[in-house]
Amino acid sequence: MKFYIIYLFCFFSFLGIAQSSFQNDSVPYNQINLLNSEYKDFVSLKNKIYAISQNNDLIEFDIKKVGFKLIKNNITAIAKKSNDELVFGSKDGKIFTLNKKQKVKQIEKIDAEIFSILINSKDEYVIYSNKSIYYNRKDYIPKKETNFYGKVRAKYTGKQLIEPDYIYLDRMNFIWFAYDEGEWGGNVCYFDLNKKEFIYDDWLRLDDEVKYKDRNEYFIKLKEKFQEKIKVTEKDTIYKYPYNLSISSVTKGVAYDKMNNLYISSSGGYNLYYQNTKGFNYFVDGTLVKISEKEKDYFKSCFDEKFLIKEKYKEAFGESQFSELKNKKDLRELRESILTENEIDVLGPIAFNRFDNKIYMYSSKGFFMLNNLDCNFTKEFIFKPNVICKVQYETDHCIHRNMVKFEFINEKEIIFLTKNNGIGYYNGESIKYFR
């Protein structure tokens, strides 16, 4: 099929700068107005940012300069190859590349609305659309009445595929589709690019209606049923990837370290909530998972659900089930005495900093560097950006939801995407917000 090339470059002048500064661990910032828009996604190439606006305009701007350039309209997804070539797709199914010479070229068209573009280890692009997974000019379509077509309230009966709450292509060539269904839980589905197979449920389990004497009997039966997926070694029980590895439907971020360990941040699976008689809230929500390969294709996961809890709160909140305070009245009095202000900390995305080989996280408290011994994580505070909530009653709870993703462009400089402040650039001392 023959395709024609479409490209149009426009330059718009800088519109204005507002400056302010905040205390309480926040850092000074400048507000730079470009499109006066929020953004859906971005990729970075050194100082240049390529961002998709809420109106599906793909623009380019330089974090060190003023102004921006319109690359293409009607763009819904973007990704970056290892050679820094960009691949992006439109709402009407057109697929484009942008090379180092700033040439836009249409390379393909599919009959679908493009949701996401992913790049595998071979620098091949994978398209997820409302009709299929499109890979190497072939369509792969999941079976009906699965999470791909809807959530609980829609009863999975949709006729087109839906966007997941989180999508990720890992180094094992599995695409993750995480569907958060709130109070109904959720699910994670996969597509194996190597085998061209879908996995609709990664949790190995037996018939829920059958009763077993104890956990030991259950595991013996489970291992008998899934012999090719479960191994018991001298030290560990390990699983064929990606089964039983605690990958969550409320995944917020994924990162590999230099040793190829996989880290996942999630919320919703674990939380502690308490409100005292004076109206102060205690709310902690977040889990960090570490997945390590033990044998070829076999992995083990561990997780930490309590690393967000401050030491002074652990007896009264995080570790109360092991506390010597067995009397509920004594425990309540202890909680009332230490909770004298709102204590809110909810985990958001994570990222690997290849310049210092550390994992970083974002939570309601700000950005942190993570350290871990196995799965006992500790965190070191870096800075707290000022990010806003547009709904007043969410003031204490929505800060984490405002941060979508972040990445490092050198050891101390971070580019981050928010929902209400546009795209942020932290240079180690102050922040520029581009909207």
Secondary structure as UniProt FT lines:
FT   STRAND          10..12
FT   STRAND          16..20
FT   TURN            24..25
FT   STRAND          29..33
FT   STRAND          39..45
FT   TURN            46..47
FT   STRAND          48..53
FT   TURN            54..55
FT   STRAND          58..62
FT   TURN            63..64
FT   STRAND          68..72
FT   STRAND          75..80
FT   TURN            82..83
FT   STRAND          86..90
FT   TURN            91..92
FT   STRAND          94..98
FT   TURN            100..101
FT   STRAND          104..109
FT   STRAND          114..119
FT   TURN            121..122
FT   STRAND          125..129
FT   STRAND          133..135
FT   TURN            136..137
FT   STRAND          138..140
FT   HELIX           147..149
FT   HELIX           152..154
FT   TURN            155..156
FT   STRAND          166..169
FT   TURN            171..172
FT   STRAND          174..180
FT   HELIX           182..184
FT   STRAND          186..192
FT   TURN            193..196
FT   STRAND          197..199
FT   TURN            208..209
FT   HELIX           215..225
FT   TURN            226..229
FT   STRAND          230..232
FT   STRAND          237..240
FT   TURN            241..244
FT   TURN            249..250
FT   STRAND          251..256
FT   TURN            258..259
FT   STRAND          262..275
FT   TURN            277..278
FT   STRAND          281..295
FT   TURN            296..297
FT   STRAND          298..304
FT   TURN            307..308
FT   HELIX           311..313
FT   HELIX           314..318
FT   HELIX           320..322
FT   HELIX           328..338
FT   STRAND          343..353
FT   TURN            354..357
FT   STRAND          358..363
FT   TURN            364..365
FT   STRAND          366..373
FT   TURN            374..375
FT   STRAND          376..384
FT   HELIX           392..394
FT   TURN            395..397
FT   HELIX           400..402
FT   STRAND          403..408
FT   STRAND          414..418
FT   STRAND          423..426
FT   STRAND          431..434
//
